[in-house]
């Protein structure tokens, strides 16, 4: 994380009353758990993971198109 952003967060926290800091911590924990749940959801979706693997193989094999080429006739 950018040190400027960390400093800004710390500066804001320094100015908050303690009861608001508790709310900030709760929200940060919620965001962390939400990200972890989304990661688990993606990793446990067999169809999605197979699609991602096919896409990565296509890239590896050079089976790709330029964005402009795909939409030039649209």
For each residue, the residues with C-beta under 8 A, 3 or more apart:
1: 5 6
2: 5 6
3: 6 7
4: 7 8
5: 1 2 8 9
6: 1 2 3 9 10
7: 3 4 10 11
8: 4 5 11 12
9: 5 6 12 13
10: 6 7 13 14
11: 7 8 14 15
12: 8 9 15 16
13: 9 10 16 21 24
14: 10 11
15: 11 12
16: 12 13 20 21 24
17: 20 21
18: 21 22
19: 22 23
20: 16 17 23 24
21: 13 16 17 18 24 25
22: 18 19 25 26
23: 19 20 26 27
24: 13 16 20 21 27 28
25: 21 22 28 29
26: 22 23 29 30
27: 23 24 30 31
28: 24 25 31 32
29: 25 26 32 33
30: 26 27 33 34
31: 27 28 34 35
32: 28 29 35 36
33: 29 30 36 37
34: 30 31 37 38
35: 31 32 38 39
36: 32 33 39 40
37: 33 34 40 41
38: 34 35 41 42
39: 35 36 42 43
40: 36 37 43 44
41: 37 38 44 45
42: 38 39 45 48 49
43: 39 40 49
44: 40 41
45: 41 42 48 49
46: 49 50
47: 50 51
48: 42 45 51 52
49: 42 43 45 46 52 53
50: 46 47 53 54
51: 47 48 54 55
52: 48 49 55 56
53: 49 50 56 57
54: 50 51 57 58
55: 51 52 58 59
56: 52 53 59 60
57: 53 54 60 61
58: 54 55 61 63 64
59: 55 56 62 63 64
60: 56 57
61: 57 58
62: 59
63: 58 59
64: 58 59
65: 69 70
66: 69 70
67: 70 71
68: 71 72
69: 65 66 72
70: 65 66 67 74
71: 67 68 74
72: 68 69
73:
74: 70 71
